[in-house]
Amino acid sequence: MVMGDKEEMVMGDIKEMIGKTVPKKWNKPVASYKITFDSQQAQLEPIYYWLLDFIQGMDWNMEKLIDNFTASPGSGQFSEMSMKATKMQEEGMKILGGLNQVVKSVLNLIYDLKEFEMRLAHYDDASANDEIRKESGMLALKQTWLDNVDLKKGRGSIHQMAAELGFTTIREVFMMANSVEDIKKMNNDEEGGIINDQVMRILIPRTSEFLKWMDYSEKELRKRFNIERSYLKSQIETIKLYSAWIKPYLKAAEDLKQTGFERDAALVNAFSTTMFELQLFGQKPVKVPEKFKGYNLKRSYNQCIIIGLKYRGHVSQRMTQKGDYGFAMGGRIDMTFDCYALNDEELSLVKKELNKDDVTDSMAFSADVAGDALKELKEDLDHFLKGDEEKKKVEESKAKESEDINPFAALFGLFKGFENVGKEKKNVIDNVKDIKKDNFVEQTVRADAASSAGSTLYTIYDIYKKAHGMASAAGEGFDKADEDMTKEPRVHFKDIFKGQGGS
């Protein structure tokens, strides 16, 4: 067993990001420890959970930042993990195929509903009290009937008779008449008749047929509109269901992807090797000391610890007495323990930069397939699926917004960031230069946070060694006097802050 190995571990990593984004004097660990050992019975899982449970038992908020693994192609675990990933991908693609079909169906339904709505608008106009609107609706319906219903009669249709058989006025008279009585009046010589008996005998049954068609077709069209709208609702619920089903498969397939050790010299294709890389980040806020009781901190200060685990295991396949296959592991484990004292602004900047550099998330397949597919159709879906009351509320809210007579509203709307007029704009931390220096009270609070973080880190480090039968010092001073474990001499935590005037 070897402890205190000086070899640097490449973790990814939040330590490097703290060094770049946190102001100097605070961007270096307050304390650091390392443990390295090699054992044929060592496994990473019990070590990881021992540390996680022990630290969480001290009321620390823990977060996993790095979770990478890779198995060499020649190992049995590589085949097993690849089979699991392939199974997840196949199941996900099956559901995705069904989801794509439903999305296509939704597009067709929306197209049909829009067409139905346009045709139903003509029926609404034809039943309106306004004469101009009523005439417009009747003319549109007559044209639809002539083009789609009457035209099927061939040479007996009104269009063909007007074009080929010499009935030059028959189409115009049909468009003018709205009832059988109107046709008879146009044939009455006393009232200045404009059509003869032959045209009248043709148009009377055609007009009657049109009026019946208008009544029946409106009922059937409205019925079909309601049916398809209900079907659209069911299809949207189906998309939501498919989306809920597919997310676990896509997430599992992504999590089973092997990453993190592409160029590591320890990973040889023909060997039976597995490598893991984990990093835990914990934080715990500190309180204002009693001597500054009543002072309101504008930003909180936190104890922060970072624990890195890197494992290189030798995998061997074994069979149990029941005939089950499993994998026995043993190998080398590198553990690093570091602690910091950071305020909320520094932590937010570090996490923001980590999110920018998170290549895995940026390349991951979007699991919200339904949301991405229907984002552009949201307005149409709201139009067809919302009830009349909901639409009325939306229109009333829009009307209230338009009635705002504040002459400065438009002016403030031109400037981004002034959404709440009269309220103080919050400071946005985008760069290390935006972080203000610590005042006297904040320096004291940070010193206490550093001292507490260092003590807690040593406790974790020391108790872990003792709990696992490793050599450990009887007291804290022995390990702290061993200056060969770090590049710089160790000093008392409070001495770090002497003479420092802030960030």
C-alpha positions in Angstrom: 0.0 0.0 0.0 1.3 3.4 -1.0 -0.1 6.6 0.5 0.6 10.2 -0.4 1.4 9.6 -4.0 2.6 12.8 -5.8 1.2 11.8 -9.2 -1.4 14.3 -10.3 -4.8 12.9 -11.3 -6.5 14.4 -14.4 -10.1 14.6 -13.2 -11.8 16.8 -15.6 -12.4 18.9 -13.4 -13.8 21.4 -11.0 -10.4 22.0 -9.3 -9.1 23.3 -12.6 -12.2 25.5 -13.1 -11.8 27.0 -9.6 -8.2 27.9 -10.4 -9.4 29.8 -13.5 -12.6 31.5 -12.3 -12.0 32.2 -8.6 -9.9 35.3 -7.6 -6.3 34.6 -6.6 -5.6 33.9 -2.9 -8.8 31.8 -2.8 -8.4 29.6 -5.9 -6.0 27.2 -4.3 -7.0 24.4 -1.9 -6.9 25.2 1.8 -5.8 21.6 2.4 -5.1 18.6 0.2 -4.5 14.9 0.8 -4.0 11.8 -1.4 -4.3 8.1 -0.9 -3.1 5.5 -3.4 -3.3 1.8 -3.0 -3.3 -1.4 -5.1 -5.2 -4.5 -4.0 -6.6 -7.5 -5.8 -9.7 -7.3 -3.6 -10.3 -3.6 -3.9 -13.5 -2.4 -5.5 -14.6 1.2 -6.1 -18.3 0.8 -5.3 -18.0 0.3 -1.5 -15.4 3.0 -1.2 -17.6 5.5 -3.1 -20.6 4.8 -1.0 -18.7 4.8 2.3 -17.4 8.4 1.5 -20.8 9.5 0.2 -22.8 8.3 3.2 -20.2 9.5 5.7 -20.1 13.0 4.3 -23.8 13.3 3.9 -24.2 12.1 7.5 -22.4 15.4 8.5 -25.2 17.4 6.8 -23.2 18.3 3.7 -24.9 18.8 0.3 -23.2 16.4 -2.1 -23.2 16.5 -5.9 -21.7 14.1 -8.4 -19.8 16.1 -11.1 -17.9 13.4 -13.0 -18.9 9.8 -13.8 -16.8 8.3 -16.5 -16.0 4.6 -17.2 -14.4 2.6 -20.0 -13.7 -1.1 -20.5 -11.0 -2.4 -22.8 -12.5 -4.1 -25.9 -10.9 -7.4 -24.9 -12.7 -7.6 -21.6 -15.9 -9.4 -20.8 -17.4 -6.3 -19.2 -17.0 -4.4 -22.5 -19.3 -7.0 -24.2 -21.8 -6.9 -21.4 -22.0 -3.1 -21.3 -22.2 -2.9 -25.1 -25.1 -5.4 -25.2 -27.0 -3.4 -22.6 -26.4 -0.1 -24.5 -27.5 -1.8 -27.8 -30.7 -3.1 -26.1 -31.5 0.4 -24.8 -30.9 1.9 -28.2 -33.1 -0.7 -30.0 -36.0 -0.2 -27.6 -35.6 3.6 -27.9 -35.7 3.5 -31.7 -38.8 1.4 -31.7 -40.6 3.9 -29.6 -39.1 6.8 -31.6 -40.5 5.2 -34.8 -44.0 5.1 -33.3 -43.6 8.7 -32.1 -42.7 9.9 -35.5 -45.8 8.4 -37.0 -48.0 10.1 -34.4 -46.3 13.4 -35.1 -47.0 13.0 -38.8 -50.6 12.2 -37.9 -50.9 15.4 -35.9 -49.6 17.5 -38.8 -52.2 16.0 -41.1 -55.0 16.5 -38.5 -54.0 20.2 -38.0 -54.1 20.7 -41.8 -57.6 19.1 -42.0 -58.9 21.1 -39.1 -57.7 24.3 -40.7 -59.5 23.4 -43.9 -62.7 22.5 -42.1 -62.5 25.7 -40.1 -62.3 27.8 -43.3 -65.3 25.9 -44.9 -67.3 26.3 -41.7 -66.7 30.0 -41.7 -68.7 30.2 -45.0 -71.6 28.5 -43.2 -71.4 30.9 -40.4 -71.4 33.8 -42.8 -74.4 32.4 -44.7 -76.4 32.3 -41.4 -75.3 35.8 -40.3 -77.8 38.7 -39.9 -75.5 41.1 -41.8 -76.7 41.1 -45.4 -73.2 41.7 -46.9 -71.7 38.9 -44.9 -74.6 36.6 -45.6 -74.4 37.2 -49.4 -70.6 36.5 -49.3 -71.2 33.2 -47.4 -73.9 32.0 -49.8 -71.8 32.8 -52.9 -68.9 30.9 -51.5 -71.0 27.8 -50.7 -72.7 27.9 -54.2 -69.3 28.0 -55.8 -68.2 25.0 -53.7 -71.3 23.1 -54.6 -70.9 23.8 -58.3 -67.2 22.7 -58.3 -67.5 19.6 -56.1 -71.1 18.3 -56.2 -72.9 19.5 -59.3 -69.9 19.0 -61.6 -70.1 15.2 -61.2 -73.3 15.3 -63.4 -71.1 15.7 -66.4 -72.8 17.5 -69.3 -75.9 18.0 -67.2 -74.0 20.2 -64.7 -74.6 23.9 -64.6 -71.0 24.7 -65.7 -71.2 22.4 -68.7 -74.7 23.6 -69.7 -73.5 27.2 -69.7 -70.4 26.5 -71.7 -71.6 23.9 -74.2 -75.5 23.9 -74.5 -76.2 27.6 -74.8 -77.6 28.2 -71.4 -75.7 31.5 -71.0 -77.7 32.9 -68.1 -78.2 29.7 -66.0 -75.0 30.0 -63.9 -75.6 33.7 -63.1 -79.2 33.1 -62.2 -78.3 30.2 -59.9 -75.7 32.5 -58.1 -78.4 35.2 -57.7 -81.2 33.0 -56.4 -81.3 32.0 -52.7 -84.6 30.0 -52.8 -87.1 28.4 -55.2 -89.3 31.5 -54.8 -86.5 33.6 -56.2 -86.3 31.4 -59.3 -90.0 31.7 -59.9 -89.9 35.5 -59.5 -87.2 35.7 -62.2 -89.6 33.8 -64.6 -92.6 36.0 -63.8 -93.2 38.3 -66.8 -95.1 40.8 -64.6 -92.1 41.3 -62.4 -89.7 41.7 -65.3 -88.7 38.0 -65.7 -85.2 37.4 -67.0 -85.4 33.6 -67.6 -87.6 31.4 -69.6 -89.6 28.3 -68.4 -86.9 25.9 -69.6 -84.2 27.5 -67.4 -86.7 27.7 -64.5 -87.5 24.0 -64.7 -83.7 23.2 -64.5 -82.9 25.6 -61.7 -85.8 24.8 -59.3 -84.6 21.2 -58.5 -80.9 22.3 -58.5 -81.6 25.1 -56.0 -83.6 22.8 -53.8 -80.8 20.3 -54.0 -78.2 22.9 -53.1 -80.2 24.1 -50.0 -80.5 20.5 -48.8 -76.8 20.0 -49.4 -76.0 23.1 -47.5 -77.9 21.9 -44.4 -76.6 18.3 -44.5 -73.0 19.2 -45.3 -72.8 21.7 -42.5 -74.0 19.1 -39.9 -71.6 16.5 -41.3 -68.7 18.9 -41.5 -69.2 20.1 -37.9 -69.5 16.6 -36.7 -66.2 15.6 -38.5 -64.5 18.7 -37.2 -65.4 17.8 -33.6 -64.3 14.2 -34.1 -61.0 15.1 -35.6 -60.4 17.7 -32.8 -61.1 15.0 -30.2 -58.7 12.7 -32.1 -56.1 15.4 -32.1 -56.4 15.5 -28.3 -55.8 11.8 -28.1 -52.8 12.0 -30.4 -51.2 14.7 -28.3 -51.7 12.5 -25.2 -50.2 9.7 -27.1 -47.1 11.8 -28.0 -46.7 12.7 -24.3 -47.0 9.0 -23.4 -44.4 8.0 -26.0 -42.1 10.8 -24.8 -42.4 9.5 -21.2 -41.6 6.0 -22.4 -38.6 6.9 -24.6 -36.7 9.2 -22.1 -35.5 6.3 -19.8 -34.2 4.4 -22.8 -32.4 7.4 -24.3 -30.9 8.4 -20.9 -29.8 4.8 -20.2 -28.2 4.5 -23.6 -26.3 7.8 -23.0 -25.2 6.8 -19.5 -23.9 3.5 -20.8 -21.7 5.2 -23.3 -18.0 4.6 -22.5 -16.0 7.9 -22.2 -13.2 9.5 -20.4 -10.1 7.4 -21.1 -9.6 7.5 -24.8 -5.8 8.1 -24.7 -5.0 6.6 -21.3 -1.9 4.4 -21.6 -3.3 2.0 -19.0 -6.2 1.0 -21.3 -4.9 -1.7 -23.7 -7.4 -3.2 -26.2 -6.4 -6.8 -25.6 -6.2 -6.6 -21.8 -9.1 -7.2 -19.5 -9.2 -3.8 -17.9 -11.9 -1.5 -16.6 -11.4 2.1 -15.6 -13.6 4.5 -13.6 -13.4 8.2 -12.8 -15.7 9.8 -10.2 -15.7 13.2 -8.6 -17.8 14.4 -5.7 -18.4 18.0 -4.7 -19.8 19.0 -1.4 -20.7 22.3 0.1 -22.0 23.5 3.5 -22.7 27.2 4.3 -21.1 28.8 7.4 -22.8 31.2 9.8 -21.7 34.7 10.8 -19.5 34.6 13.9 -21.1 35.6 17.2 -19.0 38.8 17.5 -20.7 40.0 14.2 -24.2 38.9 15.3 -26.8 40.9 13.4 -24.6 41.6 10.4 -26.5 40.8 7.2 -24.2 39.1 4.6 -25.0 40.1 1.1 -23.4 36.8 -0.2 -23.1 33.5 1.7 -19.8 31.7 2.3 -19.4 28.0 2.0 -17.1 25.2 3.0 -16.3 23.2 -0.1 -14.7 19.8 -0.5 -13.8 17.9 -3.6 -13.1 14.2 -3.6 -11.7 12.5 -6.7 -11.6 8.8 -7.3 -9.8 7.1 -10.1 -9.9 3.3 -10.4 -8.0 0.9 -12.7 -9.3 -2.6 -12.3 -8.4 -6.0 -13.7 -11.6 -7.8 -14.6 -11.9 -11.5 -14.5 -15.0 -13.5 -15.3 -16.2 -16.1 -12.8 -19.2 -18.5 -12.4 -21.1 -18.9 -9.2 -22.4 -22.2 -7.8 -25.8 -21.3 -9.3 -24.3 -21.1 -12.7 -24.5 -17.3 -12.9 -21.7 -15.3 -14.5 -20.2 -12.3 -12.8 -17.0 -10.2 -12.8 -14.4 -10.1 -10.1 -12.4 -6.9 -9.8 -9.2 -5.7 -8.1 -6.8 -3.0 -8.9 -5.4 0.4 -8.2 -7.3 3.3 -6.6 -6.2 6.9 -6.5 -8.1 9.2 -4.2 -7.7 13.0 -3.8 -9.2 15.2 -1.0 -9.2 19.0 -1.4 -11.1 21.8 0.3 -11.9 25.4 -0.4 -13.7 28.4 1.1 -15.9 30.1 -1.6 -18.8 32.5 -1.6 -21.9 32.1 -3.7 -20.7 34.4 -6.5 -17.6 32.4 -7.0 -19.5 29.1 -6.9 -22.1 30.4 -9.4 -19.3 31.4 -11.8 -17.5 28.1 -11.4 -20.7 26.1 -12.2 -21.5 28.4 -15.1 -18.1 27.7 -16.6 -18.5 24.0 -16.0 -21.8 24.0 -17.9 -20.1 25.7 -20.9 -17.4 23.0 -21.0 -19.7 20.1 -20.4 -19.2 18.4 -23.8 -21.3 15.4 -22.8 -24.5 17.3 -22.3 -24.0 19.5 -25.4 -23.6 16.3 -27.6 -26.4 14.3 -25.9 -29.5 13.4 -27.9 -32.4 15.5 -26.9 -34.8 13.4 -24.9 -37.7 15.9 -25.2 -38.6 14.7 -28.7 -42.2 15.6 -28.3 -41.5 19.2 -27.1 -39.0 19.8 -30.0 -41.5 18.4 -32.6 -44.5 20.3 -31.4 -42.8 23.6 -30.4 -43.7 25.2 -33.8 -47.2 23.9 -33.6 -48.0 25.3 -30.2 -50.1 28.1 -31.5 -52.2 25.8 -33.7 -52.6 23.3 -30.9 -53.8 25.9 -28.4 -56.2 27.2 -31.0 -57.9 23.9 -31.6 -57.6 22.3 -28.2 -58.4 25.2 -25.9 -62.1 25.7 -25.0 -64.0 28.9 -25.7 -63.6 30.1 -22.1 -59.9 29.6 -22.1 -59.6 31.5 -25.4 -61.8 34.3 -24.0 -59.4 34.7 -21.0 -56.4 34.8 -23.3 -58.0 37.5 -25.4 -59.0 39.5 -22.3 -55.4 39.4 -21.0 -54.1 40.6 -24.4 -56.7 43.4 -24.4 -55.6 44.6 -21.0 -52.0 44.7 -22.1 -52.9 46.7 -25.2 -54.9 49.2 -23.0 -51.7 50.2 -21.0 -51.5 53.9 -21.6 -48.2 54.3 -19.7 -46.1 56.5 -22.1 -42.9 55.1 -20.7 -43.8 51.4 -21.1 -42.7 51.3 -24.8 -39.5 53.2 -23.9 -38.5 50.7 -21.2 -39.5 47.8 -23.4 -36.7 48.8 -25.8 -34.0 48.0 -23.3 -33.3 44.4 -22.3 -32.8 43.9 -18.6 -35.3 46.5 -17.5 -38.2 44.1 -17.1 -39.1 45.3 -13.6 -39.0 49.1 -13.7 -38.1 50.7 -10.4 -36.3 47.6 -9.1 -32.6 47.5 -8.6 -30.9 45.4 -11.3 -29.2 42.3 -10.0 -25.5 41.9 -10.5 -24.7 39.3 -13.1 -21.4 37.6 -12.5 -19.9 36.7 -15.9 -16.2 37.2 -15.1 -13.8 36.9 -12.2 -13.4 40.7 -12.4 -17.1 41.1 -11.5 -16.6 39.5 -8.0 -16.2 42.2 -5.4 -13.5 42.1 -2.8 -14.2 40.8 0.7 -14.8 43.4 3.4 -13.6 42.9 7.0 -16.5 40.8 8.1 -16.5 38.6 5.0 -12.8 38.0 5.4 -13.5 36.7 8.9 -16.3 34.5 7.7 -14.2 33.1 4.9 -11.4 32.3 7.3 -13.8 30.4 9.5 -15.1 28.6 6.4 -11.6 27.6 5.4 -10.7 26.5 8.9 -13.9 24.4 9.2 -13.4 22.9 5.7 -9.8 22.0 6.5 -10.8 20.3 9.8 -13.7 18.4 8.1 -11.5 17.3 5.2 -8.8 16.0 7.6 -11.5 14.2 9.6 -12.8 12.4 6.5 -9.3 11.5 5.4 -8.2 10.3 8.8 -11.3 8.3 9.6 -11.3 6.7 6.2 -7.8 5.4 6.7 -8.5 4.2 10.2 -11.8 2.5 9.2 -10.0 0.6 6.4 -7.0 -0.5 8.5 -4.5 1.9 7.0 -1.6 3.5 8.9 -2.7 6.8 10.4 -1.3 9.4 12.8 -2.4 9.5 16.4 -3.0 13.2 16.2 -3.6 15.9 13.6 -0.2 17.6 14.0 1.8 14.6 12.7 0.3 14.6 9.2 0.4 18.4 9.0 4.1 18.4 9.8 4.8 16.1 6.8 5.6 18.9 4.3 6.8 16.4 1.7 3.2 15.6 0.8 2.7 19.0 -0.8 4.9 21.4 -2.8 4.4 24.2 -0.2 4.9 24.0 3.6 1.7 23.6 5.5 0.6 26.3 7.9 -2.3 26.8 10.2 -5.5 27.7 8.3 -6.0 31.0 10.1 -2.5 32.1 9.2 -3.4 32.0 5.5 -5.6 35.0 5.9 -3.2 37.2 7.8 -2.5 40.4 5.9 -5.0 39.7 3.0 -7.2 42.5 2.1 -9.8 40.7 0.1 -10.1 39.0 -3.3 
